Amino acid sequence: MKRRQGLVLAAGALAGCAAPVATDYAAEKPTLDLRRYFDGPLVAHGIFSDRGGKVVRRFVVQLQGRWDGNQGELDEHFTYSDGRTERRIWRITDEGGGRYSGRADDVVGTARGIAAGNVLNWRYTLRLKVDGREVDVDFDDWMVLVDDRVMLNKATMSKFGVRLGEVLLSFTRPAP
């Protein structure tokens, strides 16, 4: 009997540690409309911190979004604190029902996203250049709309399930 109680308590504890899903935020406002938010110019400021929490990179991203029906393009121009620059063009499809897919030249396969309420959760594998070689890194990317102009983004990076670090971004749309 004690063993069964112990198993029930352990199962309950594990269930309490379950990771959030996008639908947990379905009632949150303002509602994130990806096609509206990523339409036109934006700027993002970000940092990358390693698994110990040390900030190892800072960057600014100039973005330009365009949509034609359910097809979008997000053109990102990164400038890092060391002067290095990078460009990524996302091709995004609104699949309906809060589901999105995306591709970019350095994304392995297809990114999958689910939006609900004020959040979008993207999951994808990004091919990064590290010390002269390419490394595939998994991203669990959460975007949270704060208001009509500001969206915060937290992405956890991992490899083989081991957390490597985190990217924090603040997107801002220009004032009307």
C-alpha positions as CSV (number, residue, x, y, z in Angstrom):
1,M,0.0,0.0,0.0
2,K,2.8,2.4,0.9
3,R,4.5,1.7,-2.4
4,R,1.4,2.5,-4.3
5,Q,1.0,5.7,-2.5
6,G,4.6,6.6,-3.2
7,L,4.1,5.9,-6.9
8,V,1.0,8.1,-7.0
9,L,2.8,10.9,-5.2
10,A,5.8,10.6,-7.6
11,A,3.5,10.6,-10.6
12,G,1.7,13.7,-9.3
13,A,5.0,15.5,-8.7
14,L,6.1,14.8,-12.3
15,A,2.8,15.9,-13.7
16,G,3.2,19.2,-11.9
17,C,6.6,19.7,-13.7
18,A,5.1,19.3,-17.1
19,A,6.3,21.8,-19.6
20,P,3.9,24.5,-20.7
21,V,2.1,24.3,-24.1
22,A,0.8,27.2,-26.2
23,T,-2.8,26.4,-25.4
24,D,-2.1,27.1,-21.7
25,Y,-2.2,30.8,-22.8
26,A,-5.4,30.7,-25.0
27,A,-7.3,33.2,-22.8
28,E,-4.4,35.7,-22.6
29,K,-4.7,39.1,-24.3
30,P,-3.8,40.9,-26.4
31,T,-4.1,38.1,-29.0
32,L,-1.0,37.5,-31.1
33,D,-1.8,37.7,-34.8
34,L,1.5,36.8,-36.4
35,R,0.5,38.1,-39.8
36,R,-0.3,41.5,-38.3
37,Y,2.6,41.7,-35.9
38,F,5.3,40.7,-38.4
39,D,4.0,43.0,-41.2
40,G,6.3,45.9,-41.8
41,P,9.5,47.0,-40.1
42,L,10.6,46.0,-36.6
43,V,13.7,46.0,-34.5
44,A,14.8,43.5,-31.9
45,H,17.5,43.6,-29.2
46,G,18.9,40.4,-27.8
47,I,21.4,38.5,-25.8
48,F,22.7,34.9,-25.8
49,S,23.7,33.5,-22.4
50,D,25.5,30.2,-21.9
51,R,24.2,27.3,-19.8
52,G,25.7,29.0,-16.7
53,G,23.9,32.2,-17.3
54,K,26.8,34.3,-18.5
55,V,25.9,36.7,-21.4
56,V,28.3,35.8,-24.2
57,R,26.7,37.7,-27.2
58,R,24.6,40.8,-27.7
59,F,22.9,41.7,-31.0
60,V,20.4,43.9,-32.7
61,V,18.1,42.7,-35.5
62,Q,16.5,44.9,-38.2
63,L,13.5,43.0,-39.5
64,Q,11.1,43.5,-42.4
65,G,7.9,41.4,-42.6
66,R,5.6,40.9,-45.6
67,W,2.6,38.8,-46.1
68,D,0.6,37.7,-49.2
69,G,-2.4,35.7,-48.0
70,N,-1.2,32.9,-45.7
71,Q,2.4,33.2,-47.0
72,G,4.9,35.4,-45.1
73,E,8.5,36.4,-45.3
74,L,10.5,37.8,-42.4
75,D,13.8,39.3,-43.5
76,E,16.2,39.5,-40.5
77,H,19.5,41.4,-40.5
78,F,21.6,40.7,-37.4
79,T,24.5,42.9,-36.1
80,Y,26.4,41.4,-33.3
81,S,28.4,43.3,-30.6
82,D,31.7,42.1,-32.2
83,G,30.7,43.7,-35.5
84,R,29.8,40.5,-37.3
85,T,26.6,40.5,-39.4
86,E,24.3,37.8,-40.5
87,R,21.1,37.5,-42.5
88,R,18.2,35.1,-42.2
89,I,15.0,35.0,-44.3
90,W,12.1,33.1,-42.8
91,R,9.4,31.8,-45.2
92,I,6.4,31.3,-43.0
93,T,3.0,29.6,-43.8
94,D,-0.1,30.3,-41.7
95,E,-1.6,26.8,-41.8
96,G,-4.8,27.9,-40.0
97,G,-6.0,27.0,-36.5
98,G,-3.1,28.7,-34.8
99,R,-0.5,26.5,-36.6
100,Y,2.4,27.8,-38.5
101,S,5.4,26.3,-40.4
102,G,8.6,28.0,-41.3
103,R,11.7,27.5,-43.3
104,A,15.0,29.3,-43.6
105,D,18.3,28.4,-45.2
106,D,20.0,27.6,-41.9
107,V,16.9,25.8,-40.4
108,V,17.1,22.0,-40.7
109,G,13.8,20.7,-42.0
110,T,10.7,22.7,-41.1
111,A,10.0,24.8,-38.0
112,R,6.6,24.1,-36.4
113,G,4.7,26.7,-34.4
114,I,1.5,26.8,-32.4
115,A,-0.1,30.2,-31.5
116,A,-2.7,30.6,-28.8
117,G,-3.8,33.8,-27.0
118,N,-0.7,36.0,-26.7
119,V,2.0,33.4,-27.4
120,L,3.7,31.5,-30.2
121,N,5.8,28.4,-29.5
122,W,8.2,27.6,-32.3
123,R,10.3,24.4,-32.3
124,Y,13.0,23.9,-34.8
125,T,16.6,22.9,-35.4
126,L,19.1,25.6,-36.5
127,R,22.4,24.9,-38.1
128,L,25.0,27.2,-36.4
129,K,28.6,27.9,-37.3
130,V,30.7,27.3,-34.2
131,D,34.5,27.4,-34.3
132,G,34.7,26.8,-38.0
133,R,32.2,23.9,-38.1
134,E,28.5,23.5,-38.4
135,V,26.4,22.3,-35.4
136,D,22.7,21.5,-35.4
137,V,21.0,22.9,-32.3
138,D,17.4,22.5,-31.2
139,F,15.4,25.6,-30.3
140,D,12.3,25.7,-28.1
141,D,11.3,29.3,-28.9
142,W,8.5,31.2,-27.0
143,M,7.2,34.5,-28.2
144,V,4.9,36.5,-25.8
145,L,3.0,39.6,-27.1
146,V,3.1,42.2,-24.3
147,D,1.1,44.9,-26.2
148,D,0.6,46.1,-29.8
149,R,4.2,47.1,-30.1
150,V,6.3,44.9,-27.9
151,M,6.9,41.1,-28.0
152,L,9.4,39.3,-25.8
153,N,11.1,36.1,-27.0
154,K,12.8,33.4,-24.9
155,A,14.5,30.5,-26.7
156,T,16.1,27.6,-25.0
157,M,18.9,26.0,-27.1
158,S,19.8,22.3,-26.6
159,K,21.7,19.5,-28.2
160,F,20.8,15.8,-27.5
161,G,18.5,17.1,-24.8
162,V,21.3,19.0,-23.0
163,R,20.6,22.7,-22.4
164,L,23.3,24.8,-24.0
165,G,22.0,28.3,-23.3
166,E,19.2,30.8,-23.9
167,V,18.4,33.6,-26.3
168,L,16.4,36.6,-25.0
169,L,14.9,39.1,-27.4
170,S,12.7,42.1,-27.3
171,F,10.9,42.9,-30.5
172,T,9.5,46.5,-31.0
173,R,7.2,47.8,-33.7
174,P,7.5,51.5,-34.6
175,A,5.0,53.8,-33.0
176,P,2.1,54.6,-35.3
